[in-house]
């Protein structure tokens, strides 16, 4: 399994069965080193929540690749109404797909999509994602504050790789994210959701230096981890 980071919260998971793309904010993402046209075949798009800097190019990619969109029920309904293939879930729910198991965890954040005309569409609860494939588990925390149930997520799951936001202002900052890393207990922790905009500028190397029990790793856009 190959896992590649593309800035902000964009994560591509490539497996023998499927290519899975998290939060595909590619166009307009100054941290992203690829364009939509550079992507490999995408079979599945998983959305943590509905904000534009996470939904990004979802509709275009889903149309071009015939990808299934997995997200909270309201997001699935939103894209389903546009004729796209979706699978809706809710917080605490899990489902065994052909490519692996997906479970939605809580996240403390907002979730809405802003249309081109400024209309704001409510898109349900924000979520974190536990993706398990052949016994390997990836935790994408989405956008979230630090919350104590992260301890429970860590206690109940053997997490190999965790993506945690560190940008502050809209999500956890580095200090809170370091606590989250300790609670989650992942073998490897990668910081995300930083430096895309001035208000979330952070030093990822400084964050990694704060980690104690987990192995922190800074990934720049296009960098990969083999699991």
Residue pairs with C-beta under 8 A, 6 or more apart in sequence:
1 13
1 14
1 15
1 133
1 134
1 136
1 226
1 227
2 13
2 14
2 15
2 224
2 225
2 226
2 227
3 11
3 12
3 13
3 14
3 138
3 161
3 224
3 225
3 226
3 227
4 11
4 12
4 14
4 222
4 223
4 224
4 225
5 11
5 163
5 190
5 192
5 219
5 220
5 221
5 222
5 223
5 224
6 12
6 26
6 29
6 31
6 32
6 33
6 34
6 221
6 222
7 29
7 30
7 31
7 32
7 33
7 196
7 221
8 23
8 25
8 29
8 31
8 32
8 53
8 54
8 192
8 193
8 196
9 22
9 23
9 25
9 48
9 53
9 54
9 140
9 142
9 143
9 163
9 165
9 192
9 193
10 21
10 22
10 23
10 24
10 25
10 26
10 29
10 32
10 56
11 21
11 22
11 23
11 138
11 140
11 163
11 192
12 19
12 20
12 21
12 22
12 39
12 40
13 19
13 20
13 21
13 22
13 131
13 133
13 138
14 20
14 40
15 99
15 100
15 133
17 98
17 99
17 100
17 133
18 43
18 44
18 98
18 99
18 100
19 40
19 41
19 42
19 43
19 44
20 42
20 43
20 44
20 45
20 46
20 99
20 100
20 131
21 39
21 42
21 44
21 45
21 46
21 61
21 67
22 45
22 46
22 47
22 48
22 129
22 140
22 163
23 46
23 47
23 48
23 54
23 55
23 56
23 140
23 142
24 36
24 45
24 55
24 56
24 57
24 58
24 61
25 32
25 52
25 53
25 54
25 55
25 56
25 57
26 32
26 34
26 35
26 36
26 39
26 56
26 57
27 35
27 36
27 56
27 57
28 56
29 53
29 56
29 196
30 196
31 195
31 196
31 221
32 221
33 221
33 222
34 221
34 222
36 57
36 60
36 61
36 64
39 61
39 65
41 65
42 61
42 65
42 67
43 65
43 67
43 68
43 99
44 67
44 68
44 69
44 70
44 97
44 99
45 58
45 61
45 62
45 67
45 68
45 69
45 70
46 70
46 71
46 102
46 129
46 131
46 140
47 54
47 55
47 58
47 69
47 70
47 71
47 72
47 75
48 54
48 71
48 107
48 126
48 127
48 128
48 129
48 140
48 141
48 142
48 143
49 72
49 75
49 107
49 109
49 110
49 111
49 123
49 124
49 125
49 126
49 127
49 142
49 143
50 71
50 72
50 74
50 75
50 78
50 111
50 112
50 113
50 121
50 122
50 123
50 124
51 110
51 111
51 112
51 113
51 143
52 113
52 114
53 196
54 142
54 143
55 75
55 113
58 69
58 79
59 79
59 82
59 84
61 67
62 68
62 69
62 79
62 84
62 85
63 84
66 85
67 85
68 85
68 86
68 87
69 75
69 76
69 79
69 84
69 85
69 86
69 87
70 76
70 86
70 87
70 89
70 97
70 102
71 79
71 86
71 88
71 89
71 123
71 127
72 88
72 89
72 90
72 91
72 104
72 111
72 123
72 124
72 125
72 126
72 127
73 88
73 89
73 90
73 124
74 88
74 111
74 122
74 123
74 124
75 86
75 88
75 111
75 123
75 124
76 86
76 87
76 88
76 89
77 86
77 88
78 113
78 121
78 123
79 86
80 86
80 88
87 95
87 97
89 95
89 102
89 104
89 127
90 104
90 124
90 125
91 104
91 105
91 106
91 125
91 127
92 103
92 104
92 105
92 106
93 103
93 104
94 101
94 102
94 103
94 104
94 130
95 101
95 102
95 103
99 133
100 131
100 132
100 133
100 134
101 130
101 131
101 132
101 133
102 129
102 130
102 131
103 129
103 130
103 132
104 127
104 128
104 129
105 127
105 128
105 129
105 130
105 139
105 141
105 149
105 153
106 125
106 127
106 128
106 147
106 149
107 125
107 126
107 127
107 128
107 141
107 142
107 143
107 144
108 126
108 144
108 145
108 147
109 126
109 142
109 143
109 144
109 145
109 170
109 171
110 126
111 122
111 123
111 124
111 125
111 126
112 120
112 121
112 122
112 123
113 120
113 121
113 123
114 120
114 121
115 121
126 142
126 143
126 144
127 142
128 139
128 140
128 141
128 142
128 144
128 153
129 138
129 139
129 140
129 142
130 137
130 138
130 139
130 153
130 157
130 159
131 137
131 138
131 139
131 140
132 138
136 160
136 227
137 157
137 158
137 159
137 160
137 161
138 159
138 160
138 161
138 162
138 163
138 227
139 153
139 157
139 159
139 161
139 162
139 163
139 184
139 186
140 162
140 163
141 162
141 163
141 164
141 165
141 180
141 184
142 165
143 165
143 170
143 171
143 193
144 165
144 171
144 172
145 171
145 172
145 176
146 172
146 176
146 177
146 179
146 180
148 183
150 180
150 183
150 184
151 183
153 159
153 183
153 184
154 183
154 184
154 185
154 186
155 185
159 184
159 185
159 186
159 187
160 186
160 187
160 188
160 227
161 186
161 187
161 188
161 189
161 190
161 225
161 227
162 181
162 184
162 186
162 188
162 189
162 190
162 214
163 190
163 191
163 192
164 172
164 177
164 180
164 181
164 184
164 189
164 190
164 191
164 192
165 171
165 172
165 177
165 191
165 192
165 193
165 194
166 172
166 173
166 174
166 177
166 191
166 192
166 193
166 194
166 202
166 204
166 207
167 173
167 193
167 194
167 195
167 196
167 199
167 200
167 201
167 202
168 174
168 200
168 202
169 199
169 200
170 193
170 199
170 200
171 193
171 200
172 180
173 202
174 191
174 202
174 203
174 206
174 207
174 210
175 210
177 191
177 207
178 207
178 210
178 211
178 212
181 189
181 211
181 213
181 214
181 216
182 211
182 212
182 213
182 214
184 214
185 213
185 214
186 214
187 214
187 215
188 214
188 215
188 216
188 217
188 225
189 208
189 211
189 214
189 215
189 216
189 217
190 216
190 217
190 218
190 219
190 225
191 202
191 204
191 207
191 208
191 216
191 218
193 200
194 200
194 201
194 202
194 204
195 201
195 202
195 204
204 218
205 218
207 216
208 216
208 217
208 218
209 216
217 225
219 225
